[in-house]
Amino acid sequence: MAKKKQVGRRVEGWKAKSWFKVYTPDNLGKAYIGDTIANDTESVKGRIMQATLGEITNDYAKQHIKMSFKVNEVTGDAAYTEFVGHEVTRDYLRSLVKRRSSRIDCHTQITTKDNKLVRLTISCYTFARANIAQEHALRNAILASVAAQAQAWDMNALVSGIVSGEISKDLFKAVKTLYPTRRVEIVKSKVEPAAAAVAPAA
């Protein structure tokens, strides 16, 4: 009898929950990316949802780019999100690595014009193996180019540049004259949570 009562309560609990349809931000077309279930709207806010860029844009050449979104607004049964990061799949990254070549990783953080702190990981792939001095020169050129461009980016511009590949193209132009470079990719981004406001002194 005890088991039957537990099952009954579980069924009633699921019936009390509601389904919410989740959509990407405006700059990604408010595309539908799935459903989530919750007791109420407040429980939905803050949830992280993932979808590939290929699913969002119907361009399956971009299935290797995983996008992450956080629910920040709920209206009725619709949950709207903000971009919080992306990551390129490991399989795709492995396919870019060739024998007798170099992969140079760069890590940096930027603050957008709308005061979002974003951490970026950028990888540069060369045609031939680079020595330490050449790797250093390529890394410095990429970081300098990102720092210069970031002053003009708000979050929408940054996401658009990542999705379209325009930022990667600009970084490639910045380094191709330094050493034979095959490709530059922004392989990961992460939007850091807003810092908590500092309480005034008593």
Secondary structure, DSSP 8 states (H G I E B T S, - for coil): -HHHHHHHHHHHHHHH-EEEEEE--GGGTT-EEEEEEESSHHHHTT-EEEEEHHHHHT-GGGTTEEEEEEEEEEETTEEEEEEEEEEE-HHHHHHH--TT--EEEEEEEEE-TT--EEEEEEEEEESS---HHHHHHHHHHHHHHHHHHHTT--HHHHHHHHHHSHHHHHHHHHHTTTS-EEEEEEEEEEE-----------
